[in-house]
Amino acid sequence: MRKLSIILGLIFAVLAVILSVLPLYKLAFIPAILAAIFGILAFLKARNQDLPTHVIQVVFLLTIISLSLATYKTIFTVAEVGDTKELKQTEDKRKEEAKEELEDIIITD
């Protein structure tokens, strides 16, 4: 059970770190929480059996790093809205071009 918890903790911790640096950083919280849960389970099993906890510490370190990055990005990332006037002008221009192209089409029965 301890080895399974360590393996799952490592997998989820690495996945959380990868997701925290990608634009999908908000999804990093889910595997980070799962990694923390499996890390705690592995730590409790290792403590009861007097086994080393070096790998479990790596799980916790990666989890803390991913949670820190994801939290930082969540707090300090600002969604900027572009210039809507430019978008409206390009939309109107495309509509006019589409009308011109449709006028050139001849439909026969």
N, C-alpha and C positions, 0 to 999 in steps of 0.2 A: 504494500500500500504506500510505503514511503517513497519507493522508486517511481511509482506511477504518479504520485503527487508532485515529485520533483520534475519529472519529464513534462507533465502538463503545465506546471508553473513556468518552466523555461519556455515552452512553446507560446503560451499566452503572453509572457513578458516580452519576448522578441517581437511578436505580432503587435503588441501595444506600442513598442518603440517605433516600429516601421510605420504604423498608422499615425503616430503623433507627429511625424515629420512630413507626412503627405497632406494634400489639401483636405483629406477626410479625417482631420485630426479629432473631430468630435466623436468619432466612432472608437477612438483609442481608449476611452474610459471603460468600455465593456470588457475587453480582454485584460486591462490592467487590474480591474477589480477581481476578475477570475484568477489572475496570476497571484494576487495577494492572498486570496482564499486558499489556493493550493499550496502556496508558500507557508501559510500558517499551519495547515494540516501537516505538511512535511516536517516543519520545525517541531511541532508537538510530538510527532512520531519519533523523530531523531532524538529529542530530549529524553523521552521515556526509555529509549534503548541505548543511550549514551553513545550515539554515532556522531561523526563530524557533520558540521553544518555549513561548510564552505560554499557548496553549490546553492544552498538555500539562500545564503546571503547575496549571491549573484542575482537570484530571482527577485529578491527585495530591492536590490540596487537598480535593476532594469525597470522594475515597476515604478519606483520613485522617479526615475528619469523620465519615463513616458508620461506619468501623471503631471510632472512639472512642466514639460513641454506643451502638453495638451491644454493645461490650465492657463499657461502664459499666452498661448495663441488665442484661446477663447476670450481672455480678458482684453488683450491689446490689439486684436485684429479688428479693423474698422471696415465695414462694407461700404465702399464708395459708389455713389451713383454718378454715372457719367453725365455729360452735358445733354440734356433732353432736347434742346433746340436743334442740335446737330442730328440727332436721331430722327426727329420729326422732318427735317429737311431732306434727309436721305430717303425716308419713307415716301414723302411726296414725290421726289424725283423718280423713284422706282415705279410708283403708280403711273406717272406720266409716260414713262418709257414702256410700260406694259400696255397702256392704252394705244400708243403709237404702233406697237407691234400687232395688236389685235385689229387695228384699222386696216392693215395691209393684207389681212387674211380674207380670201374670197371663198364663200361657201356656195357650192352649186348642188342642185338636187339631181 
